[in-house]
Amino acid sequence: MKESNAFDTESSVLKKMKKRDKHGFWLDFFKNPSPFFENNPKYSPVIGLILVILLFSILALVSFLEPVSVSAFAPVSFSFETAAQYLEILVTVFLAVLFLPLIYFEEKRRKKIDFVEERIPGFLRDLSALVENGLTVQEALRDLSNPPNNFFLKEIQLMGFKMRSGIPFEKCLDDFGKRYHSKLIRRAASVIDIAEKSGGQMSLSVSSAAFDLQEFVNAQKERASRQNTYGAILFLSFFIFLGVSILLIRQFNSMYSAAESSSIFGSPESVSDMSVLICRLLLIQAFFLGLTAGKFKTGVMVTGLKYTVLLMVVVCVSFAAGTNVFR
């Protein structure tokens, strides 16, 4: 009877494991989709696209019901006929809403990677010291998992479990790097693997990997501090150009108002067209300048989307407040 119950229990466990393998992804996704998008930010614009569709559907629905004020500086009735007049604002809002989830999840992922990569050299140094004192890697991992506030507690426990199953330490470390999308950690695993295969001691292999990681982290910090200077110069030049453009447009508007009856400077429509053209050029510049700033700072262009959205919003607000482009 007991054997039958044990068999039933084992059979039910196997069924649950098969069900988990088959439907585990969707169960986790619908339970909490945030980890999926955090590990795969490239799919997060789908959320932004849904938000954009909802936003513009609401605007379209309301426009049929009653006029809506779309500008705090010049209230007007929004309709599809007047939408072209506010094309710049609509495009900026579209891009901001579309890329907002990508910006959020990419920023969260980058912070997690940076946090782990800054602390992994210290973890490897502690591990190397324990192994050098005569402990095995498994015993050292067990000792390192004692502090309750250890950030790597779950990862250390997982490494220990895998090593007890016969998986080498360097493979466990490589899997750790894959989960956190860290090329730096995977590089350390490769260094340990090569050193161990060439006959080196484990403690020396781990120590050399920790030193290599620390040097790389320091080089990244130094590079980021240098690139911040270039980024500041880019932003400063952009804001100077933006300010000069607004001052010129305001000056031209004053000149046309003073010489309204004269055609020396052209028609008022030409000034309006020129203002719109300058605004669009600045929006294009803001888009690519933000991406460039992200590439300078982190080496990944996608991280510059937050600067892109911010600069495009600044352009629209500046032109709405300082010129008559959206009036």
C-alpha positions as CSV (number, residue, x, y, z in Angstrom):
1,M,0.0,0.0,0.0
2,K,2.8,2.4,1.0
3,E,4.7,1.4,-2.2
4,S,1.6,2.2,-4.2
5,N,1.2,5.6,-2.5
6,A,4.9,6.4,-3.1
7,F,4.5,5.4,-6.8
8,D,1.4,7.6,-7.1
9,T,3.3,10.5,-5.5
10,E,6.2,10.0,-7.8
11,S,3.9,9.8,-10.8
12,S,2.1,13.0,-9.9
13,V,5.4,14.8,-9.4
14,L,6.5,13.6,-12.9
15,K,3.2,14.8,-14.4
16,K,3.7,18.2,-12.7
17,M,7.2,18.5,-14.0
18,K,6.1,17.6,-17.6
19,K,3.3,20.2,-17.3
20,R,5.8,22.7,-16.0
21,D,8.1,22.1,-18.9
22,K,5.3,22.4,-21.4
23,H,3.4,25.4,-19.9
24,G,5.9,26.9,-17.5
25,F,6.7,29.9,-19.6
26,W,3.1,31.0,-20.1
27,L,2.3,30.3,-16.4
28,D,5.1,32.6,-15.3
29,F,4.4,35.2,-18.0
30,F,0.7,35.6,-17.1
31,K,1.5,35.5,-13.4
32,N,4.1,38.2,-13.6
33,P,5.3,39.4,-17.1
34,S,7.8,41.9,-15.7
35,P,10.7,39.5,-15.4
36,F,10.3,38.4,-19.0
37,F,10.4,42.0,-20.3
38,E,13.2,42.8,-18.0
39,N,15.3,40.0,-19.4
40,N,14.1,40.7,-23.0
41,P,13.6,44.5,-23.3
42,K,13.5,44.2,-27.1
43,Y,9.9,42.9,-26.8
44,S,8.7,45.7,-24.5
45,P,7.7,48.1,-27.4
46,V,4.7,45.8,-27.8
47,I,3.4,47.2,-24.6
48,G,4.1,50.7,-25.9
49,L,2.3,50.0,-29.1
50,I,-0.8,48.9,-27.2
51,L,-0.6,52.1,-25.1
52,V,-0.3,54.2,-28.3
53,I,-3.3,52.5,-29.9
54,L,-5.3,53.0,-26.7
55,L,-4.3,56.7,-26.4
56,F,-5.1,57.6,-30.0
57,S,-8.3,55.6,-29.9
58,I,-9.4,57.7,-26.9
59,L,-8.4,60.9,-28.7
60,A,-10.3,59.8,-31.9
61,L,-13.4,58.8,-29.9
62,V,-13.4,62.1,-27.9
63,S,-12.9,64.1,-31.0
64,F,-16.2,62.8,-32.4
65,L,-18.0,63.7,-29.2
66,E,-16.8,67.2,-28.4
67,P,-13.9,69.5,-29.1
68,V,-10.8,69.0,-27.0
69,S,-8.0,71.4,-26.0
70,V,-4.7,69.9,-27.1
71,S,-2.4,72.8,-26.2
72,A,-2.0,74.6,-22.9
73,F,-0.6,77.6,-24.7
74,A,-3.3,77.9,-27.5
75,P,-6.5,76.0,-26.8
76,V,-8.1,74.8,-30.0
77,S,-10.6,72.2,-31.0
78,F,-8.8,68.9,-32.0
79,S,-10.0,67.1,-35.1
80,F,-8.4,65.1,-37.8
81,E,-8.4,68.3,-40.0
82,T,-6.3,70.2,-37.4
83,A,-4.1,67.2,-36.5
84,A,-1.5,68.1,-39.3
85,Q,-0.9,71.4,-37.5
86,Y,0.2,69.5,-34.4
87,L,2.1,66.8,-36.3
88,E,5.3,67.4,-34.3
89,I,3.5,67.1,-30.9
90,L,1.7,63.9,-32.1
91,V,4.9,62.3,-33.3
92,T,6.7,63.2,-30.1
93,V,3.9,61.7,-27.9
94,F,3.8,58.6,-30.1
95,L,7.5,58.0,-29.7
96,A,7.5,58.8,-26.0
97,V,4.6,56.3,-25.3
98,L,6.0,53.7,-27.7
99,F,9.5,53.7,-26.2
100,L,8.6,54.3,-22.5
101,P,8.4,50.6,-21.7
102,L,11.6,49.8,-23.5
103,I,13.4,52.7,-21.7
104,Y,12.1,51.4,-18.3
105,F,13.0,47.7,-18.8
106,E,16.4,48.4,-20.5
107,E,17.3,50.8,-17.7
108,K,16.3,48.3,-15.1
109,R,18.3,45.5,-16.8
110,R,21.4,47.7,-17.2
111,K,21.3,48.6,-13.5
112,K,21.0,45.0,-12.5
113,I,24.0,44.0,-14.8
114,D,26.1,46.9,-13.5
115,F,25.2,46.0,-9.9
116,V,26.3,42.4,-10.4
117,E,29.4,43.1,-12.4
118,E,30.7,45.5,-9.7
119,R,30.3,42.9,-7.0
120,I,31.4,39.7,-8.7
121,P,35.1,40.4,-8.4
122,G,34.8,40.7,-4.6
123,F,32.8,37.4,-4.5
124,L,35.5,35.6,-6.6
125,R,38.3,37.0,-4.3
126,D,36.5,35.7,-1.2
127,L,36.0,32.3,-2.9
128,S,39.7,32.2,-3.9
129,A,40.8,33.0,-0.4
130,L,38.7,30.2,1.1
131,V,39.8,27.6,-1.5
132,E,43.5,28.7,-0.9
133,N,42.9,28.0,2.8
134,G,42.1,24.3,2.0
135,L,38.4,24.3,1.4
136,T,36.8,22.7,-1.6
137,V,34.8,25.0,-3.9
138,Q,31.5,23.5,-2.6
139,E,32.6,24.1,1.0
140,A,33.7,27.6,0.1
141,L,30.3,28.3,-1.5
142,R,28.5,27.0,1.6
143,D,30.5,29.3,3.8
144,L,29.8,32.3,1.5
145,S,26.1,31.6,1.6
146,N,25.9,32.0,5.4
147,P,25.6,35.8,5.5
148,P,21.8,36.5,5.1
149,N,22.3,39.8,3.4
150,N,24.5,38.4,0.6
151,F,23.2,39.5,-2.8
152,F,24.5,36.3,-4.4
153,L,22.8,34.1,-1.8
154,K,20.4,32.4,-4.3
155,E,23.0,32.2,-7.0
156,I,25.6,30.6,-4.6
157,Q,23.0,28.1,-3.4
158,L,22.2,27.3,-7.0
159,M,25.9,26.9,-7.8
160,G,26.3,24.5,-4.9
161,F,23.3,22.4,-5.9
162,K,24.7,22.2,-9.5
163,M,28.1,21.2,-8.4
164,R,26.7,18.5,-6.1
165,S,25.1,17.2,-9.3
166,G,28.5,17.0,-11.0
167,I,28.5,20.3,-13.0
168,P,31.9,22.1,-13.0
169,F,32.2,25.4,-11.2
170,E,33.1,27.3,-14.4
171,K,30.0,26.0,-16.1
172,C,27.9,27.2,-13.1
173,L,29.5,30.6,-13.4
174,D,28.9,30.7,-17.1
175,D,25.2,29.9,-16.5
176,F,25.1,32.7,-14.0
177,G,26.4,35.1,-16.6
178,K,23.8,33.9,-19.1
179,R,21.0,34.6,-16.7
180,Y,22.2,38.1,-16.0
181,H,23.2,38.7,-19.7
182,S,26.7,39.6,-18.5
183,K,29.5,39.0,-21.0
184,L,32.0,40.0,-18.2
185,I,30.9,37.1,-15.9
186,R,31.0,34.6,-18.8
187,R,34.5,35.9,-19.6
188,A,35.6,35.1,-16.1
189,A,34.1,31.6,-16.4
190,S,36.1,31.2,-19.6
191,V,39.3,32.3,-17.9
192,I,38.8,29.8,-15.0
193,D,38.0,27.0,-17.5
194,I,41.2,27.6,-19.6
195,A,43.4,28.0,-16.5
196,E,42.0,24.8,-14.9
197,K,42.4,22.8,-18.1
198,S,46.0,23.9,-18.4
199,G,46.8,22.5,-15.0
200,G,46.5,25.5,-12.8
201,Q,45.3,25.6,-9.2
202,M,41.6,26.5,-8.7
203,S,42.4,29.2,-6.2
204,L,44.9,30.9,-8.6
205,S,42.4,30.5,-11.5
206,V,39.6,32.2,-9.6
207,S,42.0,34.9,-8.2
208,S,43.2,35.7,-11.7
209,A,39.6,35.9,-13.0
210,A,38.7,38.2,-10.1
211,F,41.7,40.5,-10.9
212,D,40.8,40.5,-14.6
213,L,37.2,41.4,-13.8
214,Q,38.1,44.2,-11.4
215,E,40.5,45.7,-14.0
216,F,37.7,45.6,-16.6
217,V,35.2,47.2,-14.3
218,N,37.6,50.0,-13.4
219,A,38.3,50.6,-17.1
220,Q,34.5,50.8,-17.7
221,K,34.1,53.4,-15.0
222,E,37.0,55.5,-16.3
223,R,35.6,55.3,-19.9
224,A,32.1,56.3,-18.6
225,S,33.6,59.4,-16.8
226,R,35.4,60.5,-20.0
227,Q,32.3,60.0,-22.2
228,N,30.2,62.0,-19.8
229,T,32.2,65.0,-20.7
230,Y,31.5,64.5,-24.4
231,G,27.9,63.9,-23.7
232,A,27.7,67.2,-21.7
233,I,29.2,69.0,-24.7
234,L,26.6,67.5,-27.0
235,F,23.7,68.5,-24.8
236,L,25.2,72.0,-24.3
237,S,25.6,72.6,-28.1
238,F,22.0,71.4,-28.7
239,F,20.5,73.7,-26.1
240,I,22.5,76.6,-27.5
241,F,21.2,75.9,-31.0
242,L,17.6,75.5,-29.7
243,G,17.8,78.9,-27.9
244,V,19.3,80.6,-30.9
245,S,16.6,79.1,-33.2
246,I,13.8,80.3,-30.9
247,L,15.3,83.8,-30.6
248,L,15.6,84.1,-34.4
249,I,12.0,83.0,-35.0
250,R,10.8,85.5,-32.5
251,Q,12.9,88.2,-34.1
252,F,11.5,87.3,-37.6
253,N,7.9,87.4,-36.2
254,S,8.6,90.9,-34.8
255,M,10.0,92.0,-38.1
256,Y,7.0,90.7,-40.0
257,S,4.6,92.3,-37.6
258,A,6.4,95.7,-38.0
259,A,6.5,95.5,-41.8
260,E,3.2,93.6,-42.3
261,S,2.3,95.8,-45.3
262,S,5.7,95.3,-46.9
263,S,6.7,92.2,-48.9
264,I,10.5,92.8,-48.4
265,F,10.8,89.8,-46.1
266,G,8.2,87.7,-47.8
267,S,4.7,86.7,-46.5
268,P,3.7,85.7,-43.0
269,E,3.1,82.1,-44.2
270,S,6.8,81.9,-45.1
271,V,7.9,82.6,-41.5
272,S,5.4,80.0,-40.2
273,D,6.7,77.4,-42.7
274,M,10.3,78.3,-41.7
275,S,9.5,77.9,-38.0
276,V,7.9,74.5,-38.6
277,L,10.9,73.4,-40.7
278,I,13.3,74.5,-37.9
279,C,11.2,72.7,-35.3
280,R,11.2,69.5,-37.3
281,L,15.0,69.7,-37.9
282,L,15.5,70.1,-34.2
283,L,13.3,67.1,-33.4
284,I,15.4,65.0,-35.8
285,Q,18.6,66.3,-34.3
286,A,17.2,65.5,-30.8
287,F,16.3,61.9,-31.8
288,F,19.8,61.1,-33.1
289,L,21.7,63.1,-30.5
290,G,19.9,61.2,-27.7
291,L,20.9,57.8,-29.3
292,T,24.5,59.1,-29.7
293,A,24.7,60.2,-26.1
294,G,23.5,56.7,-25.0
295,K,26.2,55.1,-27.1
296,F,28.8,57.4,-25.6
297,K,27.8,56.6,-22.0
298,T,27.1,52.9,-22.0
299,G,28.2,51.6,-25.4
300,V,24.6,50.6,-26.1
301,M,22.6,52.9,-28.4
302,V,19.2,51.8,-27.0
303,T,20.0,53.3,-23.6
304,G,20.0,56.7,-25.3
305,L,16.2,56.5,-26.0
306,K,15.5,58.2,-22.7
307,Y,17.6,61.2,-23.8
308,T,15.9,61.2,-27.1
309,V,12.4,61.4,-25.7
310,L,13.5,64.0,-23.1
311,L,15.1,66.2,-25.8
312,M,12.1,65.9,-28.2
313,V,9.7,66.9,-25.4
314,V,12.0,69.9,-24.6
315,V,11.9,71.0,-28.2
316,C,8.1,70.8,-28.4
317,V,7.6,72.6,-25.1
318,S,10.2,75.3,-26.0
319,F,8.6,76.0,-29.4
320,A,5.1,76.0,-28.0
321,A,6.0,78.5,-25.3
322,G,8.4,80.6,-27.3
323,T,7.1,80.7,-30.9
324,N,3.8,80.5,-32.7
325,V,4.5,77.2,-34.4
326,F,1.6,75.4,-32.6
327,R,-0.9,78.4,-32.6
